[in-house]
Amino acid sequence: MDLKLSPAEAALQSGLRDWLDANYGFDALLERTRSAQTRDARLWQGLVDGGWIARALPRRGELQQSAIDASIVAEEFGRALVVEPFFRSAYLAASLIVEGVADAEGDALLARIASGENRFAAALYEPDGRFWLDRIETRAVESGNGWRLTGRKTMVMDGADADRILVSATTGDGATGLFLVTGDAAGMKRTLFHSIDGFAAADILLDGVEAVPVAIGADVPAAIEAGVDRTIAVLGAEAVGAAQAAIDETAAYAGKREQFGRAIASFQVIAHRLARMFIELEGLRGSVIEALSAAGASAEERAMAAAGIKVMIGENGRFVVNQGIQIHGGVGTVDDYKVSHAFKRVFAIETLFGNGDFHLERYARAMG
């Protein structure tokens, strides 16, 4: 795998970085998080119009290249600490569609995500299931010419605002299915909350909600797992971006903060900490690259790479942002300092879709 960005990839990175610098600086981030908005329509439309949403979506037939493009976008989102939940919601839904939905129907759904026509989310986890994707108590029952869903889903990213939600459910004969529910469906109650790093999420109660099946059968559980693993890989890139932001902010702060008449960056202990932060970040970056190289590999290799990313975020990523807080001192925990937002972003990504301990166990099982 070539570790250098191609001209097209470099243009993607620089174009998005320039746009985010102009439209999503730290002041904009503070305004966004303090408002407790669930979405920023202007920002979202700008990302759609710029082509970055379409470029980041998984593409049939070129999964590795689309994963690389998505990771470039995700890293820039992490560096700017964007709180639009694209990768946690629409990208996850798109990955499920690519893995589990027939080409014609799936391509039509992907086009609606890319154009911004609809805002998609995925409801896969349940209150009693912890991080296990196969613990599905939500039931799908045929009713007349359609289907109805009854159950509860938790931690649905962008679930309060999405107008299309992919829901995992079990049919009467025990098969697993993915069903499409509209945001205004009768019988659905959505309870909004915000994650530690400022993203909007929801718990969803389904009471006989009308739904359209997009995939049912023995292949669906594997498709769900694959979709989540692909999402974990790009979230790893987002964690890299957030950790890089922590290093950049910490190095700049250490260069300005003085003790005993000298910038603290000149003290050996601080210089060593900054160097170690860089080393740990490169270890995390390496795990993301490994996952990208496994994008078209077997399900087992892909799963192990995703699990490895989660473990590395929990160890390397946490080390970087923890040291950022320590070097800043008490002010590092204050919202007015960017490092505090990077700290919360890395911790949230490490927990989302299974924390490091969960994936360490998963990795061990895969290793036999």
C-alpha positions in Angstrom: 0.0 0.0 0.0 1.4 3.4 -1.1 1.6 5.6 2.0 2.0 8.8 0.0 -1.2 10.7 -1.0 -1.9 10.7 -4.7 -2.4 14.2 -6.3 -6.2 13.7 -6.1 -6.0 12.6 -2.5 -3.7 15.6 -1.6 -6.2 17.9 -3.3 -9.0 16.4 -1.3 -7.1 17.0 1.9 -6.0 20.5 1.2 -9.3 21.6 -0.2 -11.3 20.4 2.8 -8.7 21.8 5.2 -8.9 25.2 3.6 -12.7 25.2 3.7 -12.8 24.1 7.4 -10.2 26.7 8.3 -12.4 29.4 6.7 -15.8 28.1 7.9 -15.2 26.1 11.0 -12.5 27.7 13.2 -12.4 27.3 16.9 -14.7 30.2 17.6 -17.3 28.5 15.3 -16.8 25.3 17.2 -17.4 27.0 20.6 -20.5 28.7 19.2 -21.8 25.4 17.9 -21.3 23.3 21.0 -22.6 26.0 23.4 -25.8 26.4 21.4 -26.7 22.6 21.9 -27.9 22.6 18.3 -28.5 19.1 16.8 -27.3 20.2 13.4 -25.9 23.2 11.5 -27.8 23.3 8.2 -25.4 25.8 6.6 -22.3 23.8 7.5 -23.9 20.5 6.3 -25.0 22.1 3.0 -21.5 23.5 2.5 -20.0 20.0 3.0 -22.5 18.6 0.5 -22.0 21.3 -2.1 -18.2 21.0 -1.8 -18.5 17.3 -2.7 -16.8 16.1 0.4 -19.8 14.0 1.6 -20.1 12.2 -1.7 -16.3 11.7 -1.9 -16.3 10.1 1.6 -19.1 7.6 1.0 -18.2 3.9 0.4 -18.3 3.0 -3.3 -19.0 -0.4 -4.7 -16.2 -2.0 -6.6 -13.5 0.4 -5.1 -13.9 -0.1 -1.4 -10.2 0.5 -0.5 -10.0 3.8 -2.4 -13.3 5.0 -1.0 -12.0 4.0 2.5 -8.9 6.1 1.9 -10.9 9.1 0.8 -13.2 8.7 3.8 -10.2 8.5 6.1 -8.8 11.7 4.7 -12.1 13.5 5.2 -12.4 12.0 8.7 -8.9 13.1 9.8 -9.7 16.6 8.7 -13.0 16.5 10.6 -11.1 15.3 13.7 -8.4 18.0 13.3 -11.2 20.7 13.2 -13.3 18.9 15.7 -16.4 19.0 13.5 -19.5 18.0 15.4 -21.7 17.2 12.4 -22.3 13.4 13.0 -21.7 12.3 9.4 -19.3 9.4 10.0 -21.3 8.2 13.0 -24.6 8.2 11.2 -24.9 8.7 7.4 -21.5 7.0 6.7 -22.5 4.1 8.9 -25.8 3.8 7.1 -24.1 3.9 3.8 -21.7 1.2 4.8 -24.6 -1.0 5.8 -26.2 -0.3 2.5 -23.1 -1.2 0.5 -22.7 -4.4 2.5 -26.3 -5.6 2.7 -28.6 -4.0 0.2 -29.0 -5.1 -3.4 -27.2 -2.9 -6.0 -30.1 -1.0 -7.6 -32.0 -0.2 -4.4 -28.8 0.4 -2.5 -27.4 2.8 -5.1 -30.6 4.8 -5.0 -30.2 5.2 -1.3 -26.5 6.1 -1.5 -27.4 8.8 -4.1 -29.9 10.4 -1.6 -27.2 10.5 1.0 -24.6 12.0 -1.3 -26.9 14.7 -2.6 -28.1 15.7 0.9 -31.7 14.9 -0.1 -32.1 12.8 3.0 -30.2 12.6 6.3 -29.6 8.9 7.3 -28.9 7.3 10.6 -28.5 3.7 11.8 -30.1 2.2 14.8 -28.3 -1.0 15.7 -27.6 -1.1 19.4 -30.1 -1.9 22.2 -30.3 -1.0 25.9 -29.6 -4.6 27.1 -27.1 -5.5 24.4 -24.1 -3.4 25.4 -21.8 -3.5 22.3 -23.0 -6.7 20.8 -24.6 -6.2 17.4 -26.4 -9.6 17.4 -28.4 -9.0 20.6 -31.5 -7.8 18.9 -34.8 -7.7 20.8 -36.6 -5.4 18.3 -39.2 -7.4 16.4 -40.3 -7.1 12.8 -43.8 -8.4 12.1 -45.5 -8.5 8.7 -48.7 -6.5 8.7 -50.9 -6.4 5.6 -48.6 -5.5 2.7 -45.9 -4.1 4.9 -43.9 -4.6 8.1 -44.1 -3.1 11.6 -41.3 -2.7 14.2 -41.5 -2.9 18.0 -38.6 -2.4 20.3 -36.0 0.0 21.6 -32.7 1.3 20.2 -30.1 3.3 22.0 -27.2 5.6 21.1 -28.5 6.4 17.6 -26.2 9.1 16.4 -28.1 11.9 14.7 -31.2 9.9 15.5 -33.2 12.8 16.7 -33.1 14.6 13.4 -32.5 12.0 10.7 -35.4 11.6 8.3 -34.4 8.1 7.3 -33.3 5.5 9.9 -32.0 2.0 9.2 -33.1 -0.3 12.0 -31.9 -3.8 12.7 -34.7 -6.2 13.8 -35.5 -9.9 14.1 -38.4 -11.5 12.2 -40.8 -14.1 13.4 -38.8 -16.9 12.0 -35.6 -15.7 13.6 -34.0 -14.0 10.6 -32.2 -10.7 11.0 -33.2 -7.8 8.8 -32.5 -4.1 8.1 -35.6 -2.0 7.8 -36.0 1.6 6.7 -38.1 3.9 8.8 -39.0 7.5 8.0 -38.4 10.2 10.6 -42.0 11.1 10.9 -43.4 7.6 11.3 -46.2 7.2 13.7 -45.4 5.2 16.8 -41.8 6.3 17.1 -40.6 8.3 20.0 -37.1 9.8 19.9 -35.4 11.1 23.1 -32.6 13.5 22.3 -29.3 13.7 24.2 -25.7 14.9 23.5 -22.6 12.8 23.7 -19.6 13.9 25.8 -18.0 15.5 22.8 -21.1 17.5 21.7 -22.7 15.2 19.1 -26.5 14.9 19.0 -27.8 11.3 19.6 -31.1 9.7 20.5 -32.7 6.8 22.2 -35.6 5.5 20.1 -38.8 3.7 21.1 -40.6 1.8 18.3 -44.2 0.9 18.9 -45.7 -0.8 15.8 -43.8 1.5 13.4 -44.3 1.1 9.7 -41.0 0.0 8.0 -39.7 -1.1 4.6 -37.4 -4.1 4.5 -34.2 -3.4 2.6 -32.4 -6.7 3.5 -33.5 -9.8 5.3 -31.7 -13.1 5.6 -28.7 -15.1 6.8 -26.2 -12.6 5.2 -27.5 -9.6 7.1 -25.6 -10.1 10.5 -22.3 -10.3 8.6 -23.2 -7.2 6.6 -24.0 -5.3 9.8 -20.7 -6.3 11.3 -18.8 -5.3 8.2 -20.6 -1.9 8.0 -19.6 -1.2 11.6 -16.0 -2.3 11.1 -15.6 0.0 8.1 -17.0 2.8 10.2 -14.6 2.1 13.0 -11.7 2.4 10.6 -12.7 5.9 9.5 -13.5 6.9 13.1 -9.9 5.8 13.8 -8.8 8.4 11.3 -11.0 11.0 13.0 -9.3 10.1 16.3 -5.9 10.7 14.6 -7.0 14.1 13.5 -8.2 15.0 17.0 -5.0 13.7 18.6 -3.0 15.8 16.1 -5.0 18.8 17.1 -4.1 18.1 20.7 -0.4 17.9 19.9 -0.5 21.1 17.8 -2.4 23.0 20.5 -0.1 21.7 23.3 3.1 22.5 21.4 1.9 26.0 20.7 0.9 26.5 24.4 4.2 25.1 25.7 6.0 27.6 23.4 4.1 30.5 25.0 3.6 29.5 28.6 6.5 30.7 30.8 7.9 29.4 34.1 11.0 30.8 35.7 11.4 33.2 32.9 11.5 30.5 30.1 9.0 28.9 27.8 8.1 25.5 29.3 8.8 23.9 25.9 12.5 24.5 26.7 12.3 22.2 29.7 13.5 18.7 28.9 10.6 16.9 30.6 8.1 18.8 28.4 10.1 18.2 25.3 10.2 14.5 26.1 6.5 14.4 26.6 5.8 16.2 23.3 8.1 13.7 21.5 6.3 10.8 23.2 2.9 12.2 22.2 4.1 12.2 18.5 5.4 8.7 18.8 2.1 7.4 20.2 0.1 9.2 17.6 2.2 7.6 14.8 1.4 4.2 16.3 -2.3 5.0 16.2 -1.9 6.3 12.6 -0.3 3.0 11.7 -3.3 1.0 12.9 -5.6 3.1 10.7 -3.3 2.4 7.7 -3.4 -1.3 8.5 -7.2 -1.2 8.5 -7.3 0.7 5.2 -5.0 -2.0 3.7 -7.5 -4.6 4.9 -10.5 -2.8 3.4 -10.9 -5.5 0.7 -9.6 -8.4 2.7 -11.5 -11.2 4.4 -14.1 -10.6 7.1 -11.7 -11.9 9.7 -8.8 -9.6 8.7 -11.1 -6.6 8.5 -12.6 -7.4 12.0 -9.2 -7.8 13.6 -8.0 -4.5 12.0 -11.0 -2.7 13.4 -10.6 -4.2 16.8 -6.9 -3.2 16.7 -7.8 0.4 16.0 -10.1 0.5 19.0 -7.5 -0.8 21.3 -4.9 1.7 19.9 -7.3 4.6 20.4 -7.8 3.5 24.0 -4.1 3.3 24.6 -2.2 5.6 22.2 -5.0 8.1 21.5 -5.8 8.5 25.2 -2.1 8.9 26.0 -1.8 11.8 23.6 -4.8 13.8 24.8 -4.1 13.0 28.5 -0.6 14.5 28.1 -2.1 17.5 26.3 -4.3 18.1 29.4 -1.3 17.6 31.7 1.0 20.0 29.9 -1.7 22.6 29.8 -2.5 22.2 33.5 -5.9 22.9 34.9 -6.9 25.3 32.1 -6.7 22.3 29.7 -10.0 21.1 31.0 -11.8 24.4 30.2 -13.9 24.6 27.1 -12.1 27.7 26.0 -9.1 25.6 25.2 -9.2 23.4 22.1 -7.3 20.6 23.8 -10.3 19.9 26.1 -12.4 19.2 23.0 -9.8 17.0 21.5 -9.6 15.1 24.8 -13.4 14.5 24.8 -13.4 13.5 21.1 -10.8 10.8 21.5 -12.5 9.4 24.6 -15.9 9.3 22.8 -14.6 7.6 19.7 -12.9 5.0 21.9 -16.2 4.1 23.5 -18.5 4.3 20.4 -19.3 0.9 18.9 -17.4 -0.9 21.6 -14.6 0.3 23.9 -11.0 -0.9 23.9 -11.6 -3.6 26.4 -14.5 -5.0 24.4 -12.5 -5.1 21.2 -9.4 -6.5 22.9 -11.6 -9.5 23.9 -12.9 -9.6 20.3 -9.3 -9.5 18.9 -8.2 -12.3 21.3 -11.1 -14.5 20.2 -10.3 -13.9 16.5 -6.7 -14.9 17.2 -8.0 -18.2 18.6 
